[in-house]
């Protein structure tokens, strides 16, 4: 598959996004009280080239790869979109004892089902966790999983949104206070990266350097780390120990294909 398209051919007609909190758009708050996120932002860019584009987002926070394969993939197959974005497996990879090889097998099966419908697929790799407290220890597993994702993309002829190589995401401003979800600015840059992967022309560049910031004093940084551990890390660990997910009881925010109005979701 060609890695780039011209503006005239970047018209899939319909776009469905699958995944977890990353694709649901957590921490990128929308004025209507929901979340926006990189997938909504990508849909807006696509709509700029095709005003008739219809968009659905089936992603739900906290979902594991098996849940996405069993629940979201069949829904996407039934919708028969022209383009599908699939980012999944991150919640599995960061769990102790998880096997990136096994997670990749499930991802491969999902991509096979989606491609069998004739849909084109955009795959998102895992982030580089080098600068993330606690998660830096699973960096090797993420790297292994990403190698699998690259092979899967080659096997099925998919587009790849390479998040690992986005060094601009190493800036703290790309992340929300919980350090697990992107900020609005981070989601914006990922959407631009997705456009680049798909060959969709955009005016902005995801590589644009962040404005300079004064250096944070050591004591202040320590205080921030302690507050983060108390307010975000401890509750996250508690949920894992209790087998509770933030997505329990939640449904997709945009379960049906709908057109966007004025560059933003109409519902």
C-alpha positions in Angstrom: 0.0 0.0 0.0 1.2 3.5 -0.8 2.3 5.3 2.3 1.1 8.7 1.0 -2.0 9.8 -0.9 -2.8 13.1 -2.6 -5.6 15.3 -1.4 -7.9 14.2 -4.1 -7.8 10.5 -3.3 -7.9 10.9 0.5 -11.7 10.2 0.6 -12.7 7.1 2.4 -16.4 8.0 2.8 -16.5 6.7 6.3 -14.1 6.3 9.3 -14.4 4.2 12.4 -12.0 4.4 15.4 -11.5 1.5 17.8 -9.5 1.3 21.0 -9.4 2.4 24.6 -9.0 5.7 26.5 -6.4 6.9 24.1 -8.8 6.8 21.2 -11.9 7.8 23.3 -9.9 11.0 23.9 -9.6 11.1 27.7 -8.1 14.4 29.0 -9.0 16.3 25.8 -12.2 17.8 27.2 -14.9 19.0 24.8 -17.1 22.0 25.7 -20.1 19.8 25.6 -18.8 17.8 28.6 -17.5 14.8 26.6 -14.0 14.1 25.3 -12.6 15.0 21.9 -9.2 13.3 21.3 -7.0 12.6 18.4 -9.5 10.4 16.5 -12.2 13.1 16.6 -9.5 15.6 15.5 -8.5 13.3 12.6 -12.1 13.0 11.6 -12.3 16.8 11.4 -9.2 16.9 9.2 -10.7 14.2 6.9 -14.0 16.2 6.8 -12.1 19.2 5.5 -11.3 17.2 2.4 -14.6 15.3 2.3 -17.6 17.1 3.9 -19.7 14.0 3.4 -17.5 11.8 5.6 -19.3 9.8 8.2 -17.5 9.0 11.5 -18.0 6.6 14.5 -15.8 6.2 17.6 -16.3 2.8 19.4 -13.4 3.2 21.8 -14.1 2.8 25.5 -11.6 3.6 28.3 -9.9 0.8 30.1 -10.6 -1.9 27.5 -8.2 -4.8 27.0 -7.3 -6.3 23.6 -9.7 -9.2 24.0 -12.6 -6.9 24.8 -11.8 -4.7 21.8 -11.6 -7.8 19.5 -14.8 -9.4 20.8 -16.9 -6.2 21.1 -15.7 -3.4 18.9 -14.3 -5.2 15.9 -17.7 -6.9 15.1 -19.4 -3.6 15.4 -16.9 -2.0 13.0 -17.3 -4.9 10.5 -21.0 -4.4 10.5 -20.6 -0.6 9.8 -18.4 -1.5 6.8 -16.3 1.8 6.9 -13.8 2.8 4.3 -11.1 3.5 7.0 -10.6 2.0 10.4 -8.1 3.3 13.1 -7.1 0.5 15.5 -4.9 1.3 18.6 -5.2 -1.5 21.2 -3.1 -3.6 23.6 -1.6 -0.8 25.7 -3.7 -1.7 28.8 -2.5 -5.3 28.4 1.1 -4.5 27.9 1.5 -2.4 31.1 0.0 -5.2 33.2 2.5 -7.4 35.1 3.0 -10.8 33.5 1.4 -9.9 30.2 2.9 -11.4 27.0 3.3 -9.0 24.0 3.5 -12.0 21.7 0.0 -13.2 22.7 -1.4 -9.6 22.6 0.0 -9.3 19.1 -1.8 -12.5 17.9 -5.1 -11.0 18.9 -4.3 -7.7 17.2 -3.3 -9.6 14.1 -6.7 -11.4 14.0 -8.5 -8.1 14.4 -6.7 -6.5 11.5 -7.4 -9.6 9.4 -11.1 -9.3 10.1 -11.2 -5.6 9.3 -9.2 -5.9 6.1 -11.4 -8.7 4.9 -14.2 -6.2 4.6 -12.2 -4.1 2.2 -11.5 -1.4 4.8 -8.2 0.3 5.0 -6.6 0.2 8.4 -4.5 2.7 10.3 -2.5 1.1 13.1 -1.1 3.1 16.1 2.1 1.9 17.8 2.8 2.2 21.5 4.4 5.3 23.0 8.0 5.3 24.2 7.6 5.1 28.0 11.2 6.1 28.8 10.2 9.3 30.6 7.1 8.0 32.3 7.4 7.0 36.0 6.7 3.3 36.7 5.8 2.6 33.0 9.4 3.1 32.0 10.0 -0.4 33.3 7.7 -1.9 30.6 9.6 -0.1 27.8 11.1 -3.3 26.5 7.7 -5.0 26.3 6.3 -2.0 24.4 9.2 -2.1 22.0 8.6 -5.9 21.4 4.9 -5.2 20.8 5.7 -2.4 18.4 7.9 -4.8 16.3 4.9 -7.1 16.0 2.6 -4.2 15.0 5.1 -3.3 12.2 5.1 -6.8 11.0 1.3 -7.0 11.1 1.0 -3.7 9.1 3.4 -5.2 6.5 1.4 -8.4 6.3 -2.0 -6.8 5.9 -1.0 -3.6 4.0 -1.9 -1.1 6.7 -0.9 2.5 7.4 1.2 3.0 10.5 1.0 6.0 12.9 4.3 5.7 14.7 3.9 7.2 18.2 7.1 5.7 19.5 9.2 8.1 17.4 7.3 11.2 18.3 9.9 12.9 20.5 7.7 15.9 21.0 5.5 13.7 23.2 8.4 13.5 25.7 7.5 17.0 26.8 5.3 17.1 29.9 2.9 19.5 28.2 1.9 16.7 25.9 0.4 14.8 28.9 -2.4 15.4 31.4 -1.9 15.6 35.1 -2.3 11.8 35.4 0.8 11.3 33.1 -1.1 8.4 31.5 -3.3 10.2 29.1 -2.5 12.9 26.5 -3.4 16.5 27.0 -5.4 18.4 24.4 -2.1 19.6 22.9 -0.8 16.0 22.8 -4.0 14.8 21.1 -3.7 17.6 18.5 -0.1 16.5 17.6 -1.1 12.9 17.3 -4.0 13.8 15.0 -1.5 15.6 12.8 0.8 12.6 12.9 -2.1 10.4 11.8 -2.8 12.8 8.9 0.9 12.5 7.8 0.7 8.7 7.9 -2.5 8.7 5.7 -1.1 11.4 3.4 -3.8 13.9 4.3 -2.6 17.5 3.8 -2.7 19.7 6.9 -1.3 23.2 7.5 0.3 22.5 10.9 3.3 20.3 11.7 3.3 17.8 14.7 7.1 18.3 15.0 6.8 22.0 15.9 9.0 22.7 18.9 7.4 23.5 22.2 8.0 27.1 23.6 10.8 27.2 26.0 10.0 26.8 29.7 12.0 27.8 32.8 13.7 24.8 34.6 11.6 23.4 37.4 13.4 23.4 40.8 14.3 20.0 42.2 12.1 20.4 45.3 9.1 21.5 43.3 9.5 18.5 40.9 9.7 16.1 43.9 6.5 17.6 45.3 4.8 17.2 42.0 5.9 13.5 41.8 4.6 12.8 45.3 1.2 14.5 44.6 1.0 12.5 41.3 1.7 9.2 43.1 -1.0 10.0 45.8 -3.7 11.2 43.4 -3.2 9.1 40.3 -0.8 6.2 40.7 -2.2 4.8 44.0 -5.8 4.8 42.7 -4.7 3.2 39.4 -2.9 0.4 41.3 -5.9 -0.1 43.5 -8.2 -0.6 40.6 -5.9 -3.2 39.1 -5.7 -5.1 42.3 -9.5 -5.1 42.6 -10.0 -6.1 39.0 -12.0 -2.9 38.4 -11.8 -1.0 35.1 -12.6 2.7 34.4 -14.6 1.5 31.4 -17.0 -0.8 33.4 -20.5 0.0 32.4 -19.5 2.5 29.8 -20.5 2.5 26.1 -19.1 4.1 23.0 -19.5 7.8 22.6 -20.3 7.6 18.9 -21.6 4.1 18.1 -23.0 5.0 14.7 -21.6 6.5 11.5 -22.6 10.2 11.4 -21.5 13.2 9.5 -19.7 16.0 11.3 -21.1 19.5 11.3 -18.8 22.5 10.9 -15.7 20.3 11.3 -17.0 19.0 14.7 -19.1 16.1 15.7 -22.8 16.8 15.2 -23.8 14.7 18.2 
